Amino acid sequence: MKRRWLAVLLLVFSAQALAVERVVSLAPSLSEIVLELGAADLLVGVLDGGDRPTALAKVPSVGHYGQLNMERLLSLKPDLILLWPGSVGPAQREQLQRLGIPVYVAEPHSLEQLTTQVQAIARQLGRADAGRQLSAQLRQRLAELRQRYQRAEPLRVFYQVWNQPLYTVGGGQIISDALEVCGARNVFADLKLPAPQVSIESVLQRNPEVILAGDQPQLDAWKAWPQVGAVAQGRLLLVPDKGLERPSGQMIEAVAKLCERIATGR
């Protein structure tokens, strides 16, 4: 009996010794996941990219997308770095791996992978119970959305990321999976690059039933093309929530808004 209790105590002390206390997040989406898990107190540094949540207003910055301040990061003495590969350049990614600081790399390509990574990050942070609970909630919500918006024949959708030059998302990008949840299909799902550049002619050739873009001027530009302008009503739709481009727990509700926009917009 004494040996059993000794073993339990050793496990507890080991877990405490290994507990993460200082986390640097290198993507806004990863910072959001930390917040959603109730672990904001662990964040000592974040990489900036757009507006910050209020809860992170006073957390020190370690740079911006593609411009990581390595010296600043090291001064914060993190015992865990959360990394989205696209947030820093290849040379700095290699440098991070050589620092001897644990690095968790997250780059979900589907919403199911996102829920799995939420749970994995929770374990890294010592918030396993919160991770299991949040992941279960996200999976349930996804199942509801798939059931509600499924179609026998998916809608053909072009998702416009930018207009000059014209960029979209490829099949391995999580937004393509979000479209599938909504009963739609990315017309460029056959392209492997995460953000391929395409031509207007190639978009028209693939004849999307819906064109999605982030602002009205980008949508209005399509009306100049007879193939689109003649049936523009209900075909040109604004992306309803920018959270669709940040793979964290909030993305699931952004997907719900997207599904509703596609269904009612047409």
N, C-alpha and C positions, 0 to 999 in steps of 0.2 A: 504493500500500500504506500509506504513512504517513498519507494522508488518511483511509483506512478505519479505521485504528487510532485516529486522533484523534476520529473520529465515535463510535466505540465508547466511548472514554474519556469523552467529553462526555455520552453517554447514562448511563453509570454514575454520574458525578458528579451529574447532574441527578436521578437516581433517589434518590441518597443525600440530596441537599438537600431532596427532597420527602418523605423517609421520615417516617412517623408515629412520634412518640415519646411523646406524652402524650394518652391517650384517656379520655374520660368517657363512661360507659355510663348511659343513662337508662331502663333496664328490667332486671330480674333475668334475663330470657331472653337479652338481648343480652350481659350479663356472662357468662352461661354459654357462649355461643358463643365469646367471646374466650378463655375458659379451654380450651374444646375444641380451639381452634386453636393452643394452646400459646403464647398471647400475653399471659398474665397480667401479665408485666413491664411492659406498656404502660399498664395501667389505673392512673390517678391519682385517679379519683373514680367513685362509683357511686350510683345512686338506690336506696334501700332499699325492699323490699317482701317481707316474710317473712324466713325464715332465710337467712343467707348461706352459701355454700360456705366451707369452712375456708380455702381459698387466698385468699379476699378479706377475711378477718377484719380486717386492718389497713389496708385501703384506705379513704381518707376518704369520708365520706358527703356527698352534695350535696342531701339531703332525702329525702322520702318521696313515694309516689304522689300526684300532684296538689298537692304542696307543694315545689316545686323552690326551693332557695336559690340564687338567681342570683349573688349576691355571692360565695358560697363557690365556685361553679363557676368564675367568672372568676378567682378567686385561684389556682386550680390551673393556669391558663394552658394549657388543652388545645389541641392542634392537630387534633383530630377529636372530634366528638360523635356518639354512636350514639343514635338516638331512636326509640322506639316512640310514635306519636302519642297514644295514650291515657294515657301516663304523666304528662303535664303538660297544663295548661289551654290553651285556644286563644290567650289573650293572651301567655303565656310561650312558646308555640311560635313565634308571630310575632316575639317579641323575640329568640329564639335565631337565627332566620333573618337578623336584622339585625346580628348581632354581627360578621360577617365571618369566623367560624370555620367550616370545613367541617362540614356536618351530613349524616350518612347516615341516611335514614328507612327503617325496616324494619317492615312490617306484613303478614306473609304470610297469605293467605286459604286456602291449600291447602298440603299437605305438599310438593308439588313446588315451589311457590314458596319454601317454607322452605329446601329444599336449594339452590335457586338463590341465595337471599340469604346463606346460609352462605358460598358461594363468593365472592359479591360483597364481603361483609365481610372475608373473608380477603385479597382484593386491596387493600382500603382499609388493612389493617394491615400490608401487605408480607409476607403469609404465603400467597401464591398457591398454592404447591405443597401446603401443608397443607390449603387449602380444596378443591382439586381432589380430593385423596385422601379427605377426610371426606365431601364431597358424593357421591362415587362409592359409598362404603360405605353411606351413608344411602339412596341410590336403590336399591341392590341389596337392602337389607333390606326396603324398602317393596314392591318387586316380589315378594319371597318371601311377604310377608304377604298381599298382594292375591291371589296364586295360591292360598295355603293356605285362605283364609277366604271366597273368592268364593261367592256363592249365586245360583241362578237367580232366586229371588224374595227381595229384601232384607228383613230383619227391620225392623219398624216400632219405632223407639226414641224414647223421650222422655228427653232429657238435662236434668236439673234442676240449675240453678246455685245457686238459693236458694229458700227456701220462703215467707218473709213479707216482702214479697210474692213471688209465684211468678215466677221468671225462668228462661228457657231460653236456647239459642243459636239464632241464625238460620242461614239457608242459606249466607251468605257467611263464616261463622266457621270457622276451621281445624278445630275439633272436629267439625263436620259432615262434613268430608272424612275425618277419622280414622274416623268411624263407617262411611263407605263402604268404607274399606280393610278393615273387619271384616265386610263383607257385610251391613251394616245401612243404614238410612235415617232421618235425623232427621225426625220427624213434623211439625216446624215449619220444614222446609227452604224453604218458600215465603216465609217472612218475611225481609225484607232487613236489619232492624236486627241488630247483632251480639249484643245481649243483650235480646231483647224480653220484656216482661212479659205473661204469659198467665193465663188463669183455669183453675181446676180443671176446670170444665165443658168448656172447650175441649180440654183434655188427654184427658178421658174420651171426648169425641166423636170424637177422632182414633184412639182405641182402640189404644194402643201395645202391642206384644207384650212389650216390655222397658222398665222404668223404671230409669234410672241416677241416683244421687245421691251426694253426697260423704260423708254420714254416716247411721248407722242410724236415728236418730230421724226424719229426713226421709222415709226409706223406710217406716218403720212407720206414719206418718201416712196413707199411702195405703190401708192395710188397712181403714180405717174405711169405705171406699167399696165397696159390694157388688160392683161390676163388677171391682174389683181384688182385694179380699180373698178372694174365692172361688177365685182362681187365683194367689195371691201367690207360691207356691213356684216359684222359678226365674224369676219375672217381675220381682221387685224386687232389683236388684243394686247393690252398692257400687262406685263408681269405684275401681279398684285402685291408682291412682298419680296423685298430685297433679301430677306432671310433665306430665300431659296438658294442663294449663292454661298451660304455659310453652313457647312455640315456640322451642326450641333443638334441638341434635342429640339430646339425651337424650329428647326427646318421642317419637322413633320407637320406642324400647323401651317407653315408657309406652303407646303404641298397641298394641304386641304384647301387653302385659298386659291391655289392654282387650279385644282380640280373643279372647284365651283366656278371660277372665271371661264374656263374652257367650256363647261357644260351649259352655263347660262348665257355666255357671250354669243354663242352660236344660235 
